[in-house]
Structures are given as structure tokens and as C-alpha cells.
Amino acid sequence: MGTIAVHSTARGRFIVLEGGEGAGKSTQAALLSTWLDALGVPHVVTREPGGTPTGEAVRSLVLSRTDLEMPAESELFLYLASRAAFVRDVVRPALEAGRTVVADRFDLSTLAYQGYGRGLDLDDVRRSIALATGGLEPDLYVYLDMPVDEGVDRQKRGGLEPDRMEREGSAFLQRVRDGYLELARTTPKVRVMSAVGSPAEVHARLRRLLAAELPETFAPSSV
């Protein structure tokens, strides 16, 4: 007989790491995966846009094509095209199989970047998101907060070329950060956590938060 993981549940948990540029979401998702392995929790780590062939194609278009100038509405619908495939082909099957999903970005990014950042009507953006996701919502969002200038400096120190969003400048990125903080105040499932510090320091912070918020998956004794 196979061994049953102590922390497995009938339905997996859906956890989203959100944040601005340079907040370290990808790094923390990878560290979180290592921790989940140690806990024996079946899981999937993925990113948005991305995670599917459609999503990766959209990612290349909206982030890497720095030569493109597109209407904010076009940008929104491209992200939502990616999300529809992401939910159908990655998230729902994993959750139904009892796996925990850790996503680097989801719908909060759309509200922050295309809503607050680009100035699109928030109600219109929410309705569009609901169509793309079929109403699926994460169990928990962790917003990794960092001052804009620190995030930009971190990206530069890492030798990374700025993508389309990063090239929009500090004023745009500040609107995005302000949007995230407003969403955190009005969205019950969002928890704000400082992203300032070394990856190990931020990861320890993240462990404590997840153990407190989702103890059935992240046992406090393992922190």
C-alpha cells in the first residue's frame, strides 16, 4: 500500500503570491515548493501569465515585446485569455486531484496593474475576470509588499532587463502598489507581508504566515 501524506486534503488549496516588480515572488514560490516537498504536500507551482502553451505565448507578447504599444483594453484581454486556459488546464485539475496550487500572480495582479495602474474601470475589470476564471477564487493571497524604488533596484542588481511593465516607470508602478494596498484593505483573503530582507528572511516570514492562516496544510510544528 502507498503512503498517504498526512497533510493532504480532499481538495487542494489555492495560494497566490502577489506583488510588484522585484518583490521576489518567483524566489519565494520556489522556496515554498521545497517546504511543501518536506511536508509531504502534493502541489503544483506555476505562474500567471503562463503555465500553459497559451499562457506562455501571451507572456512573451505582453511582457517581452517592449516595442509594442497596445491599448489597455487589449492588454487586459490578453491576460484574461491566458487566465482562462490557466484555470481550466492547470488550477482546477490540480485542486480536484487534491494538490495545493502555488501561483505566481492571479487576478489581483489584473486589478492592480490594469485597473489601478492603467486606469480601467474596476467593475468592468472584475466582471471580465469572473468570466475568465468561472468564479474560481484562491484560498489565500499573500501580497509581498516592497517600496517601488527598492523593487526596481533589486531588479537592476539581479542584472534583469526591464520588461514592458517595468518600463512604464515609477509613477505607474506606484499606482500599482497603491492599488494592491487598497485591494488588501477591501479583500478578505489578502494578507500583506513585507518583502524587504534576504530571501531566507522573507521565506521565514512567509512560513509563519501560512502556518497561521492554513494550519491544516502548513502544520505549525513544522515551522
Secondary structure, 3 states (H helix, E strand, C coil): CCCCCCCCCCCCCEEEEEECCCCCHHHHHHHHHHHHHHHCCCEEEEECCCCCHHHHHHHHHHHHCCCCCCCHHHHHHHHHHHHHHHHHHHHHHHHHCCCEEEEECCHHHHHHHHHHHCCCCHHHHHHHHHHHHCCCCCCEEEEEECCHHHHHHHHHHCCCCCCCCHHHCHHHHHHHHHHHHHHHHHCCCEEEEECCCCHHHHHHHHHHHHHHHCCCCCCHHHC
